[in-house]
Amino acid sequence: MDNNRNEKQYIKMTQTPIPKLVSTLAVPTTISMLVTSIYNLADTFFVSQLSTSASSAVGIVFSLQTIVQAVGFTLGMGAGSLLARRLGEKNKKAADTYASTAFFTALAIGLVILIVGKLFTPQIMSLLGATETNLGYTLAYGNYIIWGVPFICASFVLNNILRSEGKAALSMIGLTTGGILNIILDPIFIFTMKMETAGAALATLISQAISFIILLVMFLFKKSNINLSIKNVSFKPKTYGEIVVTGMPSLSRQGLASIATVLLNTAANPYGDEAIAAMSIATKVAMLVFCVCIGIGQGFMPVAGYNYGAKRFDRVRKAFKFTIATDTIIMIVLAVGIFIFAPSIMKIFRAEDAKVIEIGTVAMRAQCIAMPFMATTIVANSLLQSVGKSVMATILSCCRQGLFFIPLILILPGLWGLAGIEYSQAISDALTFAVSVPFTIWFFKNLKKEEQKIDTPAE
């Protein structure tokens, strides 16, 4: 029965018309990405009703959450890319090994981070950019978030495994349920139970635990084609090396995003909690929009990985063209909308703080200008990672939040003051787009050479 189910999935991934297949996978994946972003955005919204200092505290802890996400994304995306190609090659045993190894490793690393985080919470929050005025809020929020670290790490792996085997709808169920629960619990814990920032964190912790349980149940009740078991865990260094190397673009992207967030908070520190809160809100709203772009790109990844493994290079090319066109159009529409309504969006979070609205509006509009170009960058990165071009994917991942943003956030504030902080990300996005274009051209030139070596059947 398992062989029959695997064969049906193989036929679906290698024969379904590209627009239908990419759309089918991209929609639930995009919803999953949006829900992941909503976890933090919901906290930011409700906590912002307390005070500007409380709002800035969520931005401080967010950098810790990006570190945890980096671990989950690295193992999940690495194992996901590998198992998609192995399934395309009809090597299910190897796919089971990659998935199981990544999952149990994520749990172990999550527990280590939990222990270290609980031992040194005040020191860690200070390093992340907490100020004297928001440290109390930061500790109250961070204490609960740290308890959820193992759930976050493992959930990212489970989510990516389901998505990579073409079961994106199943992953959406787990993440969406958690996101909705988080939104419901936030006002109850924050205002009704008067827990303030600690209540927002507790709501997030409970929601993440529920999401983890739902995703795990998918595997326990055989809704996935992957057999997740401790018996399938590999102890070979080569297996871990393959997962980490393949997931390196995600590690670079998320790890550098964490460093970038800390530097952003540090750069905004001289301008007060208002600047930290404004940049935190603007960044998370922009990330909500980027999640649409990333979600579509990640819906494209299993299609590219599966068909690349099956030597269906014609379908890889068609999927790329369809995805990048769709992503670009959507990003243009969203960027225009956010640009126009930026002040109104900021008022939703801190209507009574004119300085927060002013700073956040400028930063948000600056990022909107670069948003349409990010479609090319994200889809190109997704393509390179899904087919195992890890070095190029890693370089491209390092650009946006690392190679470009970090120098800019260190230099521009000294030259332009607050404007340097507000415009750094947009400039970094434009430079990253410029790098992604030649990378994409190089890949398809080489793909054509590979295609010429085999007799590819027509779709």
Rosetta blueprint (number, residue, H / E / L):
1 M L
2 D H
3 N H
4 N H
5 R H
6 N H
7 E H
8 K H
9 Q H
10 Y H
11 I H
12 K H
13 M H
14 T H
15 Q H
16 T L
17 P L
18 I H
19 P H
20 K H
21 L H
22 V H
23 S H
24 T H
25 L H
26 A H
27 V H
28 P H
29 T H
30 T H
31 I H
32 S H
33 M H
34 L H
35 V H
36 T H
37 S H
38 I H
39 Y H
40 N H
41 L H
42 A H
43 D H
44 T H
45 F H
46 F H
47 V H
48 S H
49 Q L
50 L L
51 S L
52 T H
53 S H
54 A H
55 S H
56 S H
57 A H
58 V H
59 G H
60 I H
61 V H
62 F H
63 S H
64 L H
65 Q H
66 T H
67 I H
68 V H
69 Q H
70 A H
71 V H
72 G H
73 F H
74 T H
75 L H
76 G H
77 M H
78 G H
79 A H
80 G H
81 S H
82 L H
83 L H
84 A H
85 R H
86 R H
87 L H
88 G H
89 E L
90 K L
91 N L
92 K H
93 K H
94 A H
95 A H
96 D H
97 T H
98 Y H
99 A H
100 S H
101 T H
102 A H
103 F H
104 F H
105 T H
106 A H
107 L H
108 A H
109 I H
110 G H
111 L H
112 V H
113 I H
114 L H
115 I H
116 V H
117 G H
118 K H
119 L H
120 F L
121 T H
122 P H
123 Q H
124 I H
125 M H
126 S H
127 L H
128 L L
129 G L
130 A L
131 T L
132 E L
133 T L
134 N L
135 L H
136 G H
137 Y H
138 T H
139 L H
140 A H
141 Y H
142 G H
143 N H
144 Y H
145 I H
146 I H
147 W H
148 G L
149 V H
150 P H
151 F H
152 I H
153 C H
154 A H
155 S H
156 F H
157 V H
158 L H
159 N H
160 N H
161 I H
162 L H
163 R H
164 S H
165 E L
166 G L
167 K L
168 A H
169 A H
170 L H
171 S H
172 M H
173 I H
174 G H
175 L H
176 T H
177 T H
178 G H
179 G H
180 I H
181 L H
182 N H
183 I H
184 I H
185 L H
186 D H
187 P H
188 I H
189 F H
190 I H
191 F H
192 T H
193 M L
194 K L
195 M L
196 E L
197 T H
198 A H
199 G H
200 A H
201 A H
202 L H
203 A H
204 T H
205 L H
206 I H
207 S H
208 Q H
209 A H
210 I H
211 S H
212 F H
213 I H
214 I H
215 L H
216 L H
217 V H
218 M H
219 F H
220 L H
221 F L
222 K L
223 K L
224 S L
225 N L
226 I L
227 N L
228 L L
229 S L
230 I H
231 K H
232 N H
233 V L
234 S L
235 F L
236 K L
237 P H
238 K H
239 T H
240 Y H
241 G H
242 E H
243 I H
244 V H
245 V H
246 T H
247 G H
248 M H
249 P H
250 S H
251 L H
252 S H
253 R H
254 Q H
255 G H
256 L H
257 A H
258 S H
259 I H
260 A H
261 T H
262 V H
263 L H
264 L H
265 N H
266 T H
267 A H
268 A H
269 N H
270 P H
271 Y H
272 G L
273 D H
274 E H
275 A H
276 I H
277 A H
278 A H
279 M H
280 S H
281 I H
282 A H
283 T H
284 K H
285 V H
286 A H
287 M H
288 L H
289 V H
290 F H
291 C H
292 V H
293 C H
294 I H
295 G H
296 I H
297 G H
298 Q H
299 G H
300 F H
301 M H
302 P H
303 V H
304 A H
305 G H
306 Y H
307 N H
308 Y H
309 G H
310 A L
311 K L
312 R L
313 F H
314 D H
315 R H
316 V H
317 R H
318 K H
319 A H
320 F H
321 K H
322 F H
323 T H
324 I H
325 A H
326 T H
327 D H
328 T H
329 I H
330 I H
331 M H
332 I H
333 V H
334 L H
335 A H
336 V H
337 G H
338 I H
339 F H
340 I H
341 F H
342 A H
343 P H
344 S H
345 I H
346 M H
347 K H
348 I H
349 F H
350 R H
351 A L
352 E L
353 D L
354 A H
355 K H
356 V H
357 I H
358 E H
359 I H
360 G H
361 T H
362 V H
363 A H
364 M H
365 R H
366 A H
367 Q H
368 C H
369 I H
370 A H
371 M H
372 P H
373 F H
374 M H
375 A H
376 T H
377 T H
378 I H
379 V H
380 A H
381 N H
382 S H
383 L H
384 L H
385 Q H
386 S H
387 V L
388 G L
389 K L
390 S H
391 V H
392 M H
393 A H
394 T H
395 I H
396 L H
397 S H
398 C H
399 C H
400 R H
401 Q H
402 G H
403 L H
404 F L
405 F H
406 I H
407 P H
408 L H
409 I H
410 L H
411 I H
412 L H
413 P H
414 G H
415 L H
416 W H
417 G L
418 L H
419 A H
420 G H
421 I H
422 E H
423 Y H
424 S H
425 Q H
426 A H
427 I H
428 S H
429 D H
430 A H
431 L H
432 T H
433 F H
434 A H
435 V H
436 S H
437 V H
438 P H
439 F H
440 T H
441 I H
442 W H
443 F H
444 F H
445 K H
446 N H
447 L H
448 K H
449 K H
450 E H
451 E H
452 Q H
453 K L
454 I L
455 D L
456 T L
457 P L
458 A L
459 E L
